[in-house]
Amino acid sequence: MDNDDLQGNVQGYGRADGRSDTSFYRAVKTYVLRIGRMTAAQERAYAELAPVWCIPFEHRKINFLDIFGNTNPVVVEIGFGMGTATAELAARNPGVNYIGIEVHKPGVGRLLGEIRRRDLKNLYIIEHDALEVLSEMGVDASVAGCHIFFPDPWPKKRHHKRRLMQRPHTDLFAQKLEPEGYLYFVTDWLEYAEFALEQLERTPLLHNKYGGFAESQRWRPETKFERRGIDAERPISELFFLKDA
């Protein structure tokens, strides 16, 4: 693929006023907002902590230095669920900054509670559609890593268009990664893993660190969805791609 093709895939959503056109990302949602009751603890955490630890979605580029007060590498997690693994990673790695993106309010409330309980200073949340966040707020070549753990596999063929791990979404992820930054994807749905592998291998600027499925990364905490997959005897498949230097 030549540079013109790449520009069309990644940056071809521009508008006359210079802002990104996110209509492509709004047209087909990669998630469904499920109704879920927040516990009393989650409601309290959300009310008290969201004004401090949640970054409002805006149509302007984010400045990580303003948010974190340092130049440590930034890792973005898309769809953190209830946030248990996210909080654990942030606690283990105080020299890394984390931004978790999630649309489900109970999970946001739960992670806010973890931020307070663990006294985390290196983790913020954006409660919004991740594709719009990256398109509108993400600075090119600014993110050290992107975590996508157990997203909805959308197993029915008619729903494959909703899958997060496909082009041009993967082109957008690559655009926001810094050189030698990584994209780490995990699923318990083998057909989705094979689909994502094919899509990532077709994504310009990315290359597969392992040549096929990745070795299990021991530093990744186990998630609730992973345990469900293991209990159901589904294989856990991992992909680890790097951005070209």
C-alpha positions as CSV (number, residue, x, y, z in Angstrom):
1,M,0.0,0.0,0.0
2,D,1.4,3.4,-0.9
3,N,1.2,6.5,1.2
4,D,-1.8,7.9,-0.5
5,D,-3.8,4.7,0.2
6,L,-2.7,4.9,3.8
7,Q,-3.8,8.5,4.2
8,G,-7.2,7.6,2.8
9,N,-7.7,4.8,5.2
10,V,-6.4,6.5,8.4
11,Q,-6.9,10.2,7.8
12,G,-9.6,10.3,5.2
13,Y,-12.3,11.4,7.6
14,G,-11.3,15.0,7.6
15,R,-13.7,18.0,7.2
16,A,-13.4,21.4,5.6
17,D,-13.0,23.0,9.1
18,G,-10.0,20.8,9.8
19,R,-11.7,18.7,12.5
20,S,-12.0,14.9,12.1
21,D,-15.2,13.6,10.7
22,T,-16.3,10.8,13.1
23,S,-19.4,9.9,11.1
24,F,-17.8,6.7,10.0
25,Y,-17.2,5.6,13.6
26,R,-20.7,6.6,14.7
27,A,-22.4,4.7,11.8
28,V,-21.7,1.3,13.1
29,K,-21.2,0.9,16.9
30,T,-18.9,-1.8,18.1
31,Y,-20.8,-2.1,21.4
32,V,-24.3,-2.1,22.8
33,L,-25.1,-0.2,25.9
34,R,-26.5,-2.8,28.3
35,I,-28.7,-1.7,31.2
36,G,-26.9,-2.5,34.4
37,R,-27.6,-1.3,37.9
38,M,-24.9,0.4,39.7
39,T,-24.2,-0.7,43.3
40,A,-24.5,1.9,46.0
41,A,-20.7,1.9,46.3
42,Q,-20.3,2.4,42.5
43,E,-22.8,5.3,42.6
44,R,-20.9,7.0,45.4
45,A,-17.6,6.6,43.7
46,Y,-19.0,7.9,40.4
47,A,-20.6,10.9,42.0
48,E,-17.5,11.8,44.1
49,L,-14.6,10.8,41.8
50,A,-15.8,11.2,38.2
51,P,-15.2,15.0,38.3
52,V,-11.5,14.3,39.3
53,W,-10.6,11.1,37.4
54,C,-12.8,11.2,34.4
55,I,-11.6,13.2,31.4
56,P,-14.6,14.8,29.5
57,F,-14.9,13.9,25.8
58,E,-14.0,16.9,23.7
59,H,-13.4,17.8,20.1
60,R,-9.8,18.7,20.8
61,K,-6.5,16.9,21.2
62,I,-5.5,15.6,24.6
63,N,-2.3,16.8,26.3
64,F,-0.9,14.0,28.4
65,L,1.5,16.3,30.2
66,D,-1.3,18.5,31.4
67,I,-3.2,15.4,32.7
68,F,-0.5,13.4,34.3
69,G,2.1,16.1,35.1
70,N,4.9,13.9,33.6
71,T,6.2,12.5,30.4
72,N,5.9,8.8,31.3
73,P,4.7,6.5,28.6
74,V,0.9,6.3,28.1
75,V,-1.0,3.1,27.6
76,V,-4.7,3.2,26.5
77,E,-7.1,0.4,27.4
78,I,-10.2,0.1,25.2
79,G,-13.2,-1.4,27.0
80,F,-11.9,-2.1,30.5
81,G,-15.2,-3.7,31.7
82,M,-15.2,-3.6,35.5
83,G,-11.6,-2.3,35.5
84,T,-10.0,-4.9,37.7
85,A,-7.1,-5.7,35.4
86,T,-6.7,-2.0,34.6
87,A,-6.3,-1.0,38.2
88,E,-3.9,-3.9,38.9
89,L,-1.7,-2.9,36.0
90,A,-1.6,0.7,37.1
91,A,-0.8,-0.3,40.6
92,R,2.1,-2.5,39.5
93,N,3.5,0.0,37.1
94,P,3.6,3.5,38.7
95,G,6.0,4.7,36.0
96,V,3.4,4.2,33.3
97,N,0.4,6.3,32.7
98,Y,-2.9,4.6,31.9
99,I,-6.1,5.9,30.2
100,G,-9.1,3.5,30.3
101,I,-11.9,4.0,27.9
102,E,-15.4,2.5,28.7
103,V,-19.0,3.3,28.0
104,H,-20.7,1.2,30.7
105,K,-21.3,3.3,33.8
106,P,-21.1,0.5,36.4
107,G,-17.6,-0.4,35.2
108,V,-16.6,3.2,35.4
109,G,-17.9,3.5,38.9
110,R,-16.1,0.3,39.9
111,L,-12.8,1.5,38.5
112,L,-13.2,4.9,40.2
113,G,-13.6,3.1,43.5
114,E,-10.4,1.1,42.7
115,I,-8.5,4.3,42.0
116,R,-9.4,5.6,45.4
117,R,-8.8,2.4,47.2
118,R,-5.4,1.9,45.7
119,D,-4.5,5.6,45.7
120,L,-3.6,5.5,42.1
121,K,-2.2,8.7,40.5
122,N,-1.5,7.2,37.0
123,L,-4.9,6.2,35.8
124,Y,-7.7,8.3,34.2
125,I,-10.9,7.4,32.5
126,I,-12.8,8.6,29.5
127,E,-16.4,7.5,29.4
128,H,-17.2,7.6,25.7
129,D,-16.9,5.7,22.4
130,A,-13.3,4.7,22.1
131,L,-13.1,5.2,18.3
132,E,-14.4,8.7,18.6
133,V,-12.0,9.4,21.5
134,L,-9.0,8.3,19.5
135,S,-10.2,10.1,16.3
136,E,-11.0,13.4,18.0
137,M,-8.8,13.5,21.0
138,G,-5.9,11.2,20.2
139,V,-2.6,12.7,19.1
140,D,-0.7,10.8,16.4
141,A,2.3,8.8,17.5
142,S,1.7,9.6,21.2
143,V,0.6,6.2,22.7
144,A,3.1,3.6,23.9
145,G,0.6,0.8,24.0
146,C,-3.0,-0.2,23.3
147,H,-4.8,-2.9,25.3
148,I,-7.9,-4.6,23.9
149,F,-8.9,-7.4,26.2
150,F,-11.9,-9.7,25.5
151,P,-14.0,-7.3,23.4
152,D,-17.4,-8.4,22.3
153,P,-16.7,-11.0,19.6
154,W,-20.0,-10.4,17.7
155,P,-20.0,-14.1,16.6
156,K,-22.9,-13.9,14.2
157,K,-21.7,-13.2,10.7
158,R,-24.3,-10.4,10.1
159,H,-22.8,-8.7,13.1
160,H,-19.1,-8.9,12.1
161,K,-19.3,-5.3,10.9
162,R,-19.5,-4.3,14.6
163,R,-16.2,-5.9,15.5
164,L,-13.7,-3.5,16.9
165,M,-10.6,-5.4,15.6
166,Q,-10.9,-4.7,11.9
167,R,-9.8,-2.1,9.4
168,P,-10.0,0.8,9.3
169,H,-10.2,0.8,13.1
170,T,-6.8,-0.9,13.3
171,D,-5.4,1.8,11.0
172,L,-6.6,4.3,13.5
173,F,-4.9,2.4,16.4
174,A,-1.6,2.3,14.4
175,Q,-1.8,6.0,13.7
176,K,-2.0,6.8,17.4
177,L,0.8,4.5,18.5
178,E,4.3,5.9,18.8
179,P,7.1,4.2,16.8
180,E,7.7,0.7,18.3
181,G,4.5,1.1,20.4
182,Y,2.4,-2.1,20.8
183,L,-1.1,-3.3,20.3
184,Y,-2.1,-6.2,22.5
185,F,-5.4,-8.0,21.8
186,V,-6.8,-11.0,23.7
187,T,-9.9,-13.0,23.1
188,D,-11.5,-16.3,24.1
189,W,-13.3,-16.6,20.7
190,L,-10.9,-18.4,18.3
191,E,-12.7,-17.4,15.1
192,Y,-12.5,-13.7,16.2
193,A,-8.8,-14.2,16.9
194,E,-8.2,-15.5,13.4
195,F,-10.2,-12.7,12.0
196,A,-8.3,-10.1,14.0
197,L,-5.0,-11.6,13.0
198,E,-5.8,-11.3,9.3
199,Q,-7.0,-7.7,9.8
200,L,-3.9,-6.7,11.7
201,E,-1.6,-8.3,9.2
202,R,-3.2,-6.1,6.5
203,T,-2.8,-3.0,8.6
204,P,0.0,-0.7,7.4
205,L,2.7,0.3,9.9
206,L,2.1,-2.7,12.1
207,H,4.1,-6.0,12.2
208,N,3.5,-9.2,14.2
209,K,6.0,-9.7,16.9
210,Y,5.4,-13.5,17.0
211,G,4.5,-14.3,13.4
212,G,1.2,-15.8,14.5
213,F,-0.6,-16.0,17.8
214,A,1.4,-14.5,20.6
215,E,2.9,-16.1,23.7
216,S,0.8,-15.4,26.8
217,Q,2.1,-12.2,28.4
218,R,2.7,-13.1,32.0
219,W,2.4,-9.5,33.2
220,R,-1.3,-9.3,32.1
221,P,-3.7,-9.9,35.0
222,E,-6.5,-12.4,34.5
223,T,-9.9,-10.9,33.8
224,K,-13.4,-12.0,34.6
225,F,-14.1,-12.7,30.9
226,E,-10.9,-14.7,30.6
227,R,-12.0,-16.9,33.6
228,R,-15.4,-17.5,31.9
229,G,-13.7,-18.5,28.7
230,I,-11.4,-20.9,30.5
231,D,-14.3,-22.4,32.5
232,A,-16.1,-22.9,29.2
233,E,-13.0,-24.6,27.8
234,R,-12.5,-22.0,25.1
235,P,-8.9,-21.3,24.1
236,I,-7.4,-17.9,25.0
237,S,-5.8,-16.4,21.9
238,E,-3.4,-13.4,22.1
239,L,-2.0,-11.1,19.4
240,F,0.9,-8.7,19.9
241,F,1.7,-6.3,17.1
242,L,4.4,-3.5,17.0
243,K,4.4,-0.3,15.1
244,D,7.3,0.1,12.7
245,A,10.2,2.1,14.0
